[in-house]
Amino acid sequence: MSMTGILRKNEIGRWEYADCELTCGDLVELNIGAWIRGRIEHNGKDYCFLAPDGATAIPLREGLPARMPARKRVWP
């Protein structure tokens, strides 16, 4: 069962969903029209979502549905 929540910046400026704080290398699925699995990385200014192609970086924004991928799924 996946933990699902809404992406937001917490009171110390870290990205989280469902009380799960995100950092570089964390696997997550974001719903950006469909659920897409990727990982969290830092681009030098803020955190972003790196898509499975390894080339598409999407800046994180508040309000996106997010969930923890099932354990059996691995990167990429």
PyMOL CGO cylinders between C-alpha atoms (Angstrom):
from pymol import cmd
from pymol.cgo import CYLINDER

trace = [
    CYLINDER, 0.00, 0.00, 0.00, 1.36, 3.41, -0.97, 0.3, 1, 1, 1, 1, 1, 1,
    CYLINDER, 1.36, 3.41, -0.97, 1.47, 6.42, 1.33, 0.3, 1, 1, 1, 1, 1, 1,
    CYLINDER, 1.47, 6.42, 1.33, -0.20, 9.29, -0.55, 0.3, 1, 1, 1, 1, 1, 1,
    CYLINDER, -0.20, 9.29, -0.55, -0.35, 13.01, 0.17, 0.3, 1, 1, 1, 1, 1, 1,
    CYLINDER, -0.35, 13.01, 0.17, -0.04, 16.50, -1.25, 0.3, 1, 1, 1, 1, 1, 1,
    CYLINDER, -0.04, 16.50, -1.25, 3.41, 17.97, -1.91, 0.3, 1, 1, 1, 1, 1, 1,
    CYLINDER, 3.41, 17.97, -1.91, 4.26, 21.05, 0.16, 0.3, 1, 1, 1, 1, 1, 1,
    CYLINDER, 4.26, 21.05, 0.16, 7.16, 22.89, 1.75, 0.3, 1, 1, 1, 1, 1, 1,
    CYLINDER, 7.16, 22.89, 1.75, 7.21, 22.44, 5.48, 0.3, 1, 1, 1, 1, 1, 1,
    CYLINDER, 7.21, 22.44, 5.48, 8.00, 25.08, 8.12, 0.3, 1, 1, 1, 1, 1, 1,
    CYLINDER, 8.00, 25.08, 8.12, 11.77, 24.64, 7.66, 0.3, 1, 1, 1, 1, 1, 1,
    CYLINDER, 11.77, 24.64, 7.66, 11.62, 24.88, 3.86, 0.3, 1, 1, 1, 1, 1, 1,
    CYLINDER, 11.62, 24.88, 3.86, 11.88, 21.15, 3.09, 0.3, 1, 1, 1, 1, 1, 1,
    CYLINDER, 11.88, 21.15, 3.09, 9.59, 19.38, 0.63, 0.3, 1, 1, 1, 1, 1, 1,
    CYLINDER, 9.59, 19.38, 0.63, 7.26, 16.76, 2.09, 0.3, 1, 1, 1, 1, 1, 1,
    CYLINDER, 7.26, 16.76, 2.09, 4.00, 14.91, 1.63, 0.3, 1, 1, 1, 1, 1, 1,
    CYLINDER, 4.00, 14.91, 1.63, 1.99, 12.98, 4.23, 0.3, 1, 1, 1, 1, 1, 1,
    CYLINDER, 1.99, 12.98, 4.23, 4.65, 13.96, 6.84, 0.3, 1, 1, 1, 1, 1, 1,
    CYLINDER, 4.65, 13.96, 6.84, 7.34, 12.24, 4.75, 0.3, 1, 1, 1, 1, 1, 1,
    CYLINDER, 7.34, 12.24, 4.75, 10.27, 14.64, 4.21, 0.3, 1, 1, 1, 1, 1, 1,
    CYLINDER, 10.27, 14.64, 4.21, 12.02, 14.33, 0.85, 0.3, 1, 1, 1, 1, 1, 1,
    CYLINDER, 12.02, 14.33, 0.85, 15.72, 14.62, 0.05, 0.3, 1, 1, 1, 1, 1, 1,
    CYLINDER, 15.72, 14.62, 0.05, 18.11, 13.73, -2.79, 0.3, 1, 1, 1, 1, 1, 1,
    CYLINDER, 18.11, 13.73, -2.79, 17.76, 10.21, -4.09, 0.3, 1, 1, 1, 1, 1, 1,
    CYLINDER, 17.76, 10.21, -4.09, 14.31, 9.57, -2.62, 0.3, 1, 1, 1, 1, 1, 1,
    CYLINDER, 14.31, 9.57, -2.62, 11.99, 7.64, -4.92, 0.3, 1, 1, 1, 1, 1, 1,
    CYLINDER, 11.99, 7.64, -4.92, 8.54, 9.15, -5.30, 0.3, 1, 1, 1, 1, 1, 1,
    CYLINDER, 8.54, 9.15, -5.30, 5.62, 9.13, -7.70, 0.3, 1, 1, 1, 1, 1, 1,
    CYLINDER, 5.62, 9.13, -7.70, 4.03, 12.44, -8.66, 0.3, 1, 1, 1, 1, 1, 1,
    CYLINDER, 4.03, 12.44, -8.66, 0.70, 12.87, -10.39, 0.3, 1, 1, 1, 1, 1, 1,
    CYLINDER, 0.70, 12.87, -10.39, 1.37, 15.33, -13.21, 0.3, 1, 1, 1, 1, 1, 1,
    CYLINDER, 1.37, 15.33, -13.21, -1.56, 14.22, -15.34, 0.3, 1, 1, 1, 1, 1, 1,
    CYLINDER, -1.56, 14.22, -15.34, -0.69, 10.59, -14.59, 0.3, 1, 1, 1, 1, 1, 1,
    CYLINDER, -0.69, 10.59, -14.59, 1.34, 8.92, -11.86, 0.3, 1, 1, 1, 1, 1, 1,
    CYLINDER, 1.34, 8.92, -11.86, 5.02, 9.07, -12.87, 0.3, 1, 1, 1, 1, 1, 1,
    CYLINDER, 5.02, 9.07, -12.87, 7.80, 7.46, -10.85, 0.3, 1, 1, 1, 1, 1, 1,
    CYLINDER, 7.80, 7.46, -10.85, 11.07, 9.32, -10.44, 0.3, 1, 1, 1, 1, 1, 1,
    CYLINDER, 11.07, 9.32, -10.44, 13.48, 10.54, -7.82, 0.3, 1, 1, 1, 1, 1, 1,
    CYLINDER, 13.48, 10.54, -7.82, 14.19, 13.74, -5.97, 0.3, 1, 1, 1, 1, 1, 1,
    CYLINDER, 14.19, 13.74, -5.97, 17.38, 15.65, -6.80, 0.3, 1, 1, 1, 1, 1, 1,
    CYLINDER, 17.38, 15.65, -6.80, 18.76, 19.13, -6.14, 0.3, 1, 1, 1, 1, 1, 1,
    CYLINDER, 18.76, 19.13, -6.14, 19.52, 21.41, -9.08, 0.3, 1, 1, 1, 1, 1, 1,
    CYLINDER, 19.52, 21.41, -9.08, 21.67, 23.91, -7.18, 0.3, 1, 1, 1, 1, 1, 1,
    CYLINDER, 21.67, 23.91, -7.18, 18.73, 26.16, -6.29, 0.3, 1, 1, 1, 1, 1, 1,
    CYLINDER, 18.73, 26.16, -6.29, 15.97, 23.86, -5.08, 0.3, 1, 1, 1, 1, 1, 1,
    CYLINDER, 15.97, 23.86, -5.08, 14.78, 20.28, -5.28, 0.3, 1, 1, 1, 1, 1, 1,
    CYLINDER, 14.78, 20.28, -5.28, 13.28, 18.85, -8.45, 0.3, 1, 1, 1, 1, 1, 1,
    CYLINDER, 13.28, 18.85, -8.45, 11.68, 15.64, -9.67, 0.3, 1, 1, 1, 1, 1, 1,
    CYLINDER, 11.68, 15.64, -9.67, 13.91, 13.69, -12.05, 0.3, 1, 1, 1, 1, 1, 1,
    CYLINDER, 13.91, 13.69, -12.05, 11.89, 11.58, -14.47, 0.3, 1, 1, 1, 1, 1, 1,
    CYLINDER, 11.89, 11.58, -14.47, 12.97, 8.03, -15.36, 0.3, 1, 1, 1, 1, 1, 1,
    CYLINDER, 12.97, 8.03, -15.36, 14.64, 9.20, -18.59, 0.3, 1, 1, 1, 1, 1, 1,
    CYLINDER, 14.64, 9.20, -18.59, 17.24, 10.90, -16.36, 0.3, 1, 1, 1, 1, 1, 1,
    CYLINDER, 17.24, 10.90, -16.36, 17.09, 14.06, -18.46, 0.3, 1, 1, 1, 1, 1, 1,
    CYLINDER, 17.09, 14.06, -18.46, 13.73, 15.60, -17.54, 0.3, 1, 1, 1, 1, 1, 1,
    CYLINDER, 13.73, 15.60, -17.54, 13.86, 17.62, -14.31, 0.3, 1, 1, 1, 1, 1, 1,
    CYLINDER, 13.86, 17.62, -14.31, 10.57, 19.08, -13.11, 0.3, 1, 1, 1, 1, 1, 1,
    CYLINDER, 10.57, 19.08, -13.11, 10.68, 21.77, -10.40, 0.3, 1, 1, 1, 1, 1, 1,
    CYLINDER, 10.68, 21.77, -10.40, 8.67, 20.74, -7.34, 0.3, 1, 1, 1, 1, 1, 1,
    CYLINDER, 8.67, 20.74, -7.34, 5.56, 22.80, -6.63, 0.3, 1, 1, 1, 1, 1, 1,
    CYLINDER, 5.56, 22.80, -6.63, 3.06, 22.80, -3.84, 0.3, 1, 1, 1, 1, 1, 1,
    CYLINDER, 3.06, 22.80, -3.84, -0.21, 20.98, -4.36, 0.3, 1, 1, 1, 1, 1, 1,
    CYLINDER, -0.21, 20.98, -4.36, 1.01, 18.09, -6.51, 0.3, 1, 1, 1, 1, 1, 1,
    CYLINDER, 1.01, 18.09, -6.51, -0.30, 14.68, -5.43, 0.3, 1, 1, 1, 1, 1, 1,
    CYLINDER, -0.30, 14.68, -5.43, 2.63, 12.51, -4.34, 0.3, 1, 1, 1, 1, 1, 1,
    CYLINDER, 2.63, 12.51, -4.34, 2.98, 8.93, -3.18, 0.3, 1, 1, 1, 1, 1, 1,
    CYLINDER, 2.98, 8.93, -3.18, 5.63, 6.46, -2.13, 0.3, 1, 1, 1, 1, 1, 1,
    CYLINDER, 5.63, 6.46, -2.13, 6.26, 3.86, -4.84, 0.3, 1, 1, 1, 1, 1, 1,
    CYLINDER, 6.26, 3.86, -4.84, 5.58, 0.23, -4.04, 0.3, 1, 1, 1, 1, 1, 1,
    CYLINDER, 5.58, 0.23, -4.04, 8.75, -1.37, -2.60, 0.3, 1, 1, 1, 1, 1, 1,
    CYLINDER, 8.75, -1.37, -2.60, 9.15, -3.75, -5.52, 0.3, 1, 1, 1, 1, 1, 1,
    CYLINDER, 9.15, -3.75, -5.52, 9.70, -0.85, -7.90, 0.3, 1, 1, 1, 1, 1, 1,
    CYLINDER, 9.70, -0.85, -7.90, 13.30, 0.27, -8.25, 0.3, 1, 1, 1, 1, 1, 1,
    CYLINDER, 13.30, 0.27, -8.25, 15.07, 3.06, -10.12, 0.3, 1, 1, 1, 1, 1, 1,
    CYLINDER, 15.07, 3.06, -10.12, 14.92, 3.36, -13.06, 0.3, 1, 1, 1, 1, 1, 1,
]
cmd.load_cgo(trace, "trace")
